[in-house]
Amino acid sequence: MKTLMTVSEVATHLRVSKMTVYRLIKVGQLPAVRVGRGYRIKTQAVDRYLSKESTPVRGG
């Protein structure tokens, strides 16, 4: 797996819009590095975000 992902790649991975990824970066929930005019996000940061924000699903 790649070490750094673009906003588009993260959005595809999380199945959300690019705007959602930009919002997560802006509020500090998803750390990113600015490269030129774009952002790069470490895959480990995406994994941490997912593990921190996930909630158990109960059968119903």
Buried (B, 14 or more C-beta within 10 A) or exposed (E): EEEBBBBEBBBEBBEEEBEBBBEBBEEEEBBBEEEEEEBBBBBEBBEBBEEEEEEEEEEE
